[in-house]
Amino acid sequence: MTARGAGDPPGVEVVTAFRERVYAHYREHGRHNLPWRHTCDPYAVLVSEVMLQQTQAARVVPYYETWMESFPAPDALAAAPLEAVLRAWQGLGYNRRAVALVRAAEIIVELHGGEVPRDRDQLLALPGVGPSTAAGVRAFAFSEPDLYLETNVRAVLLHEFFADAEGVPDSQLTPLLELTLDRDDPRTWYWALLDYGVHLKRTLPNPSRRSRHHTRQTPFEGSHRQLRARLLRAAMDLPGSTVDELADVSGEEAARVEGALDELAAEGFLAQERGRYRVR
């Protein structure tokens, strides 16, 4: 399909053919065994959506299954020690997502009676929940026809409707997303879009790179993010360690280690008492 002209929405036949193409791919190649696709529990969907942020589905599966066994509901997560939560998250990356989930669970218990809200604004008020995550919860848990624009969905729209365009803003993709949405079954439609997007990224140059909002992920090896992960793990394994001790463990300069530890403490990961660090 060629790029559309500005202000030129696709007609009914084009939309119908597009849906048929996406659904046909899903019927034959869909990732039907992903565990979060076999539940409508809003909490389970929220967990999966947060875990899937910047992380491939295959990596998420074992973490999701272990997490749901350990913290099967918001009240269980809200009551869990932070160290137990972080240990369950270790290896998944972006540990602040785990802390955000805990804080979201606390709010869900305190303000919503332990039930993940259906309302979009109430979802957006939860820590770690942005527009895409909120739309995912509404679509996959409640079958609400919300506008779920994430990286794989974005790839599909760019490939199908903006084949020759560069720097396409989301403001041009959102009307297409709304126009092509299967409002009778948004849950299955978005699963199909996601899986078609994954297929496109595997077989073509990533269409998402032509989005104005595309950002390349920085390498993890040798990064500040890697140092933070190492220090957090060391603080769990060696509670009460000093800056110098953690510097020895990490192999980094004490000044750099101290700066990272201060960040982790400010963000709620660590507590510092008399120059010694432990998980809160």
C-alpha positions in Angstrom: 0.0 0.0 0.0 1.3 3.4 -0.9 1.6 6.5 1.3 -1.6 8.5 1.8 -1.9 12.1 1.0 -2.4 14.5 3.9 -6.0 14.8 4.9 -7.0 11.8 2.6 -8.5 9.1 4.8 -8.7 5.6 3.4 -12.1 4.5 2.1 -14.3 1.6 3.3 -12.8 -0.9 0.8 -9.2 -0.1 1.9 -10.1 -0.3 5.6 -11.9 -3.7 5.0 -9.0 -5.1 3.1 -6.5 -3.9 5.8 -8.5 -5.6 8.5 -8.8 -8.8 6.5 -5.0 -8.8 5.9 -4.2 -8.3 9.6 -6.8 -10.9 10.8 -5.6 -13.4 8.2 -2.0 -13.1 9.5 -3.3 -13.5 13.1 -5.3 -16.6 12.4 -2.2 -18.3 10.9 0.7 -16.8 12.9 -0.8 -15.2 16.0 1.0 -15.6 19.3 -2.1 -17.4 20.9 -0.1 -19.0 23.7 1.0 -15.8 25.5 -0.4 -16.3 29.0 -1.8 -12.9 29.5 -4.0 -13.5 26.5 -5.9 -16.1 28.4 -7.3 -13.8 31.1 -9.5 -10.8 31.4 -8.3 -10.1 35.0 -7.5 -6.3 34.9 -4.6 -6.7 37.4 -3.0 -9.5 35.3 -3.4 -7.4 32.2 -1.9 -4.4 34.0 1.1 -6.5 35.1 1.7 -7.7 31.5 1.4 -4.3 30.0 3.9 -2.8 32.4 6.3 -5.7 31.9 6.0 -5.4 28.1 7.1 -1.8 28.1 10.4 -1.8 26.2 10.7 -5.6 26.6 10.0 -8.4 24.2 7.2 -10.8 24.9 9.4 -13.9 25.0 11.5 -12.5 27.8 8.4 -11.4 29.7 6.6 -14.8 29.8 8.6 -16.5 32.6 8.7 -13.3 34.7 4.9 -12.8 34.3 4.1 -16.4 35.3 6.3 -16.2 38.4 5.0 -12.8 39.3 1.4 -13.9 39.1 2.1 -16.9 41.4 3.9 -14.7 43.9 1.6 -11.6 43.8 -1.7 -12.8 42.3 -3.7 -9.7 43.2 -3.1 -6.0 44.0 -3.4 -6.6 47.8 -0.7 -9.2 47.7 1.6 -6.9 45.8 0.9 -3.9 48.0 1.7 -6.0 51.1 4.9 -7.5 49.7 8.4 -6.4 50.9 10.1 -4.4 48.3 13.1 -6.7 48.3 10.8 -9.7 47.3 9.3 -7.6 44.5 12.7 -6.5 43.2 14.1 -10.1 43.3 11.1 -11.3 41.3 11.9 -8.5 38.8 15.6 -9.1 38.5 16.8 -9.6 35.0 13.8 -8.0 33.4 15.3 -4.5 33.4 14.1 -1.0 34.2 13.5 -1.8 37.9 11.6 1.4 38.4 8.7 -0.3 36.7 8.5 -2.8 39.6 8.4 0.0 42.1 5.7 1.8 40.1 3.6 -1.4 40.0 3.9 -1.7 43.8 2.8 2.0 44.2 0.0 1.4 41.7 -1.2 -1.6 43.7 -1.2 0.4 46.9 -3.4 3.0 45.3 -5.7 0.4 43.8 -6.2 -1.1 47.3 -6.6 2.2 49.1 -8.7 4.1 46.6 -10.4 1.4 44.4 -11.2 -1.4 46.9 -8.5 -3.7 45.4 -10.0 -3.5 41.9 -8.1 -2.1 38.9 -10.2 0.8 37.6 -11.9 0.7 34.2 -11.9 4.5 33.9 -9.2 6.0 31.7 -8.4 8.9 34.0 -8.2 6.8 37.1 -5.8 4.4 35.2 -3.7 7.3 34.1 -3.4 8.5 37.7 -1.6 5.2 38.7 2.2 5.3 38.8 3.9 3.9 35.7 0.7 4.0 33.6 0.8 6.2 30.5 -1.7 6.5 27.7 -0.7 3.3 25.9 -0.7 1.2 29.1 -4.1 2.6 30.1 -5.5 1.9 26.7 -4.1 -1.7 26.8 -5.8 -2.4 30.1 -9.1 -1.0 28.9 -8.9 -2.9 25.6 -7.6 -6.3 26.9 -9.3 -6.5 30.3 -12.6 -4.6 29.6 -12.9 -4.9 25.8 -13.2 -1.1 25.6 -12.5 0.4 22.1 -9.7 2.7 23.3 -6.9 3.9 21.1 -3.9 1.7 21.9 -1.0 3.1 20.0 2.3 1.4 21.0 5.4 0.5 19.0 4.2 -2.6 17.2 0.8 -1.0 16.3 2.7 2.1 15.2 4.8 -0.1 12.9 1.7 -1.5 11.2 0.1 1.8 10.5 3.4 3.3 9.2 4.0 0.3 6.9 0.5 0.1 5.6 -0.5 3.7 5.2 2.8 5.7 5.1 5.1 3.5 3.1 7.2 6.4 1.8 7.0 8.9 4.6 9.5 9.9 7.2 9.0 11.6 10.6 5.4 10.7 10.8 3.8 12.1 14.0 1.3 10.2 16.1 -1.2 12.9 15.4 -1.4 11.4 11.8 -1.6 7.8 13.1 -4.3 8.3 15.7 -7.1 9.0 13.3 -6.2 5.9 11.3 -6.1 3.8 14.4 -9.6 5.0 15.3 -10.9 4.5 11.7 -9.6 1.0 11.4 -10.5 -0.1 15.0 -12.7 -3.2 15.2 -15.1 -1.8 17.9 -16.9 -5.1 18.2 -13.8 -6.9 19.3 -11.0 -4.5 20.2 -9.2 -7.1 22.3 -8.7 -9.6 19.4 -8.1 -6.7 16.9 -5.2 -5.3 19.0 -3.7 -8.8 19.5 -3.8 -9.1 15.7 -2.2 -5.7 15.1 0.6 -6.4 17.7 1.5 -9.7 16.1 1.4 -8.3 12.6 3.7 -5.5 13.8 6.1 -8.0 15.3 6.1 -9.9 12.0 6.9 -6.7 10.1 9.8 -5.8 12.3 11.3 -9.3 11.9 11.0 -9.3 8.1 11.5 -5.7 7.1 13.5 -2.7 8.2 11.7 -1.5 11.3 8.8 0.7 10.1 8.7 2.4 13.5 12.0 4.2 12.7 10.0 6.4 10.4 7.9 7.7 13.3 8.7 11.2 14.6 8.6 9.7 18.1 11.0 6.8 17.5 14.0 6.7 19.9 16.8 4.2 19.7 17.4 2.3 22.9 20.9 3.0 24.3 23.2 0.0 24.9 22.9 -1.6 28.3 26.5 -2.8 28.6 28.7 -0.3 30.4 25.7 2.1 30.9 24.6 4.0 34.0 21.5 1.8 33.9 23.7 -1.3 34.2 25.6 0.1 37.2 22.3 0.9 38.9 21.1 -2.7 38.3 24.4 -4.1 39.7 24.2 -1.9 42.8 20.6 -2.8 43.5 21.4 -6.5 43.3 24.5 -6.0 45.5 22.4 -4.1 48.1 20.0 -7.0 48.2 22.7 -9.7 48.5 24.9 -7.6 50.9 22.5 -5.5 53.0 24.2 -2.8 55.0 27.1 -2.3 52.6 29.0 1.0 52.4 29.8 3.0 49.3 33.4 1.6 49.2 32.2 -1.9 49.7 29.7 -1.6 46.9 32.3 0.1 44.7 34.5 -3.0 45.2 31.7 -5.3 44.3 30.8 -3.3 41.2 34.3 -2.5 40.1 33.4 1.1 39.6 34.9 4.3 41.1 33.4 5.2 44.5 32.2 8.7 43.3 30.2 7.2 40.5 28.8 4.5 42.8 27.8 7.1 45.4 26.0 9.1 42.8 24.1 6.1 41.6 23.2 5.0 45.2 21.9 8.5 45.9 19.6 8.2 42.9 18.4 4.8 44.0 17.7 6.1 47.4 15.8 9.2 46.1 13.7 7.0 43.9 12.6 4.8 46.8 14.7 1.7 46.0 17.3 2.0 48.9 17.4 3.3 52.4 20.7 4.8 53.7 21.5 4.6 57.4 24.8 5.9 58.7 26.5 5.5 55.4 25.2 1.9 54.8 22.6 0.9 52.2 19.9 -1.6 52.1 16.7 -2.2 50.1 13.7 -0.3 51.6 
